[in-house]
Amino acid sequence: MPEVDFFHFFRKGVGWIATVYATVVMLQSLYGWWVYLAAGDRYTSLMRRYLLVQAVRLRFWRFAGDLAVCVLLCVAFLIIWRAHYTIYGIETALADGPRTTQTK
């Protein structure tokens, strides 16, 4: 009989649901901004111009610290992700039992 780890199943399910939800909300928000900025009136034109000027004036070094934090958080995530698979490998190896070879 196969062993089922319900926590693993729950964690994967919540991860998928949260990922799909965040993606849908982000795409809806981007579409809303796209529709808003595509309007042809005077005030929307000013807003587009303002956003373009702010994007051009953006300085990379002001946000280098925030970027470093984001990169370090991604590295920590990858280390934890790798550790989970290592633990699953250890669990599988222990479940199989000791493998001893007897040579005489």
Phi and psi restraints in degrees (value plus and minus 20) as a CYANA .aco file:
   2 PRO   PHI     -90.9   -50.9
   2 PRO   PSI     125.5   165.5
   3 GLU   PHI    -106.4   -66.4
   3 GLU   PSI     113.6   153.6
   4 VAL   PHI    -135.1   -95.1
   4 VAL   PSI     103.4   143.4
   5 ASP   PHI    -117.0   -77.0
   5 ASP   PSI      83.8   123.8
   6 PHE   PHI     -86.7   -46.7
   6 PHE   PSI     -51.9   -11.9
   7 PHE   PHI     -85.5   -45.5
   7 PHE   PSI     -61.1   -21.1
   8 HIS   PHI     -82.5   -42.5
   8 HIS   PSI     -63.6   -23.6
   9 PHE   PHI     -81.7   -41.7
   9 PHE   PSI     -64.9   -24.9
  10 PHE   PHI     -83.1   -43.1
  10 PHE   PSI     -64.0   -24.0
  11 ARG   PHI     -83.5   -43.5
  11 ARG   PSI     -63.5   -23.5
  12 LYS   PHI     -84.8   -44.8
  12 LYS   PSI     -60.9   -20.9
  13 GLY   PHI     -83.3   -43.3
  13 GLY   PSI     -66.6   -26.6
  14 VAL   PHI     -84.4   -44.4
  14 VAL   PSI     -58.4   -18.4
  15 GLY   PHI     -81.1   -41.1
  15 GLY   PSI     -64.7   -24.7
  16 TRP   PHI     -86.1   -46.1
  16 TRP   PSI     -64.1   -24.1
  17 ILE   PHI     -82.9   -42.9
  17 ILE   PSI     -64.7   -24.7
  18 ALA   PHI     -85.1   -45.1
  18 ALA   PSI     -58.8   -18.8
  19 THR   PHI     -85.9   -45.9
  19 THR   PSI     -65.7   -25.7
  20 VAL   PHI     -84.7   -44.7
  20 VAL   PSI     -62.8   -22.8
  21 TYR   PHI     -81.9   -41.9
  21 TYR   PSI     -67.1   -27.1
  22 ALA   PHI     -83.4   -43.4
  22 ALA   PSI     -58.2   -18.2
  23 THR   PHI     -85.5   -45.5
  23 THR   PSI     -64.1   -24.1
  24 VAL   PHI     -84.4   -44.4
  24 VAL   PSI     -64.6   -24.6
  25 VAL   PHI     -83.6   -43.6
  25 VAL   PSI     -61.9   -21.9
  26 MET   PHI     -84.1   -44.1
  26 MET   PSI     -63.5   -23.5
  27 LEU   PHI     -85.8   -45.8
  27 LEU   PSI     -57.5   -17.5
  28 GLN   PHI     -83.8   -43.8
  28 GLN   PSI     -61.2   -21.2
  29 SER   PHI     -85.4   -45.4
  29 SER   PSI     -64.5   -24.5
  30 LEU   PHI     -82.3   -42.3
  30 LEU   PSI     -59.9   -19.9
  31 TYR   PHI     -85.3   -45.3
  31 TYR   PSI     -59.6   -19.6
  32 GLY   PHI     -81.9   -41.9
  32 GLY   PSI     -63.6   -23.6
  33 TRP   PHI     -84.8   -44.8
  33 TRP   PSI     -60.4   -20.4
  34 TRP   PHI     -80.5   -40.5
  34 TRP   PSI     -65.8   -25.8
  35 VAL   PHI     -85.0   -45.0
  35 VAL   PSI     -62.5   -22.5
  36 TYR   PHI     -83.3   -43.3
  36 TYR   PSI     -64.9   -24.9
  37 LEU   PHI     -98.9   -58.9
  37 LEU   PSI     -31.3     8.7
  38 ALA   PHI    -105.8   -65.8
  38 ALA   PSI     -27.2    12.8
  39 ALA   PHI     -84.9   -44.9
  39 ALA   PSI     136.3   176.3
  40 GLY   PHI    -123.6   -83.6
  40 GLY   PSI     -14.3    25.7
  41 ASP   PHI     -97.4   -57.4
  41 ASP   PSI     152.7   192.7
  42 ARG   PHI     -85.1   -45.1
  42 ARG   PSI     -63.0   -23.0
  43 TYR   PHI     -90.4   -50.4
  43 TYR   PSI     -55.3   -15.3
  44 THR   PHI     -89.0   -49.0
  44 THR   PSI     -56.1   -16.1
  45 SER   PHI     -82.8   -42.8
  45 SER   PSI     -61.3   -21.3
  46 LEU   PHI     -83.2   -43.2
  46 LEU   PSI     -60.0   -20.0
  47 MET   PHI     -84.6   -44.6
  47 MET   PSI     -62.8   -22.8
  48 ARG   PHI     -80.8   -40.8
  48 ARG   PSI     -64.6   -24.6
  49 ARG   PHI     -83.5   -43.5
  49 ARG   PSI     -61.5   -21.5
  50 TYR   PHI     -82.9   -42.9
  50 TYR   PSI     -65.2   -25.2
  51 LEU   PHI     -83.5   -43.5
  51 LEU   PSI     -59.0   -19.0
  52 LEU   PHI     -85.0   -45.0
  52 LEU   PSI     -64.0   -24.0
  53 VAL   PHI     -83.8   -43.8
  53 VAL   PSI     -61.8   -21.8
  54 GLN   PHI     -85.4   -45.4
  54 GLN   PSI     -56.8   -16.8
  55 ALA   PHI     -86.8   -46.8
  55 ALA   PSI     -57.7   -17.7
  56 VAL   PHI     -90.2   -50.2
  56 VAL   PSI     -56.0   -16.0
  57 ARG   PHI    -101.6   -61.6
  57 ARG   PSI     -24.5    15.5
  58 LEU   PHI     -83.1   -43.1
  58 LEU   PSI     108.8   148.8
  59 ARG   PHI    -122.9   -82.9
  59 ARG   PSI     110.2   150.2
  60 PHE   PHI     -86.6   -46.6
  60 PHE   PSI     -61.2   -21.2
  61 TRP   PHI     -89.2   -49.2
  61 TRP   PSI     -42.3    -2.3
  62 ARG   PHI     -86.3   -46.3
  62 ARG   PSI     -50.0   -10.0
  63 PHE   PHI    -127.2   -87.2
  63 PHE   PSI      -7.4    32.6
  64 ALA   PHI     -84.8   -44.8
  64 ALA   PSI     -56.7   -16.7
  65 GLY   PHI     -84.6   -44.6
  65 GLY   PSI     -64.5   -24.5
  66 ASP   PHI     -84.5   -44.5
  66 ASP   PSI     -58.8   -18.8
  67 LEU   PHI     -84.9   -44.9
  67 LEU   PSI     -59.5   -19.5
  68 ALA   PHI     -84.0   -44.0
  68 ALA   PSI     -60.0   -20.0
  69 VAL   PHI     -83.2   -43.2
  69 VAL   PSI     -63.1   -23.1
  70 CYS   PHI     -81.9   -41.9
  70 CYS   PSI     -62.7   -22.7
  71 VAL   PHI     -84.7   -44.7
  71 VAL   PSI     -64.0   -24.0
  72 LEU   PHI     -85.0   -45.0
  72 LEU   PSI     -56.7   -16.7
  73 LEU   PHI     -85.7   -45.7
  73 LEU   PSI     -57.3   -17.3
  74 CYS   PHI     -85.9   -45.9
  74 CYS   PSI     -60.7   -20.7
  75 VAL   PHI     -83.3   -43.3
  75 VAL   PSI     -63.2   -23.2
  76 ALA   PHI     -82.0   -42.0
  76 ALA   PSI     -60.4   -20.4
  77 PHE   PHI     -81.0   -41.0
  77 PHE   PSI     -64.6   -24.6
  78 LEU   PHI     -85.2   -45.2
  78 LEU   PSI     -57.1   -17.1
  79 ILE   PHI     -85.3   -45.3
  79 ILE   PSI     -64.0   -24.0
  80 ILE   PHI     -85.9   -45.9
  80 ILE   PSI     -59.2   -19.2
  81 TRP   PHI     -82.3   -42.3
  81 TRP   PSI     -64.1   -24.1
  82 ARG   PHI     -84.8   -44.8
  82 ARG   PSI     -57.8   -17.8
  83 ALA   PHI     -83.9   -43.9
  83 ALA   PSI     -56.6   -16.6
  84 HIS   PHI     -82.2   -42.2
  84 HIS   PSI     -64.6   -24.6
  85 TYR   PHI     -89.0   -49.0
  85 TYR   PSI     -51.6   -11.6
  86 THR   PHI     -86.1   -46.1
  86 THR   PSI     -61.7   -21.7
  87 ILE   PHI     -84.3   -44.3
  87 ILE   PSI     -60.9   -20.9
  88 TYR   PHI     -83.2   -43.2
  88 TYR   PSI     -57.0   -17.0
  89 GLY   PHI     -85.7   -45.7
  89 GLY   PSI     -60.2   -20.2
  90 ILE   PHI     -85.1   -45.1
  90 ILE   PSI     -62.5   -22.5
  91 GLU   PHI     -80.9   -40.9
  91 GLU   PSI     -61.6   -21.6
  92 THR   PHI     -86.5   -46.5
  92 THR   PSI     -60.8   -20.8
  93 ALA   PHI     -85.4   -45.4
  93 ALA   PSI     -59.0   -19.0
  94 LEU   PHI     -91.5   -51.5
  94 LEU   PSI     -53.1   -13.1
  95 ALA   PHI     -88.6   -48.6
  95 ALA   PSI     -50.9   -10.9
  96 ASP   PHI     -91.4   -51.4
  96 ASP   PSI     -42.6    -2.6
  97 GLY   PHI      73.7   113.7
  97 GLY   PSI     149.2   189.2
  98 PRO   PHI     -89.7   -49.7
  98 PRO   PSI     122.6   162.6
  99 ARG   PHI    -131.3   -91.3
  99 ARG   PSI      82.0   122.0
 100 THR   PHI    -130.7   -90.7
 100 THR   PSI     119.8   159.8
 101 THR   PHI    -129.9   -89.9
 101 THR   PSI     108.9   148.9
 102 GLN   PHI    -126.3   -86.3
 102 GLN   PSI      96.4   136.4
 103 THR   PHI    -137.4   -97.4
 103 THR   PSI     116.8   156.8
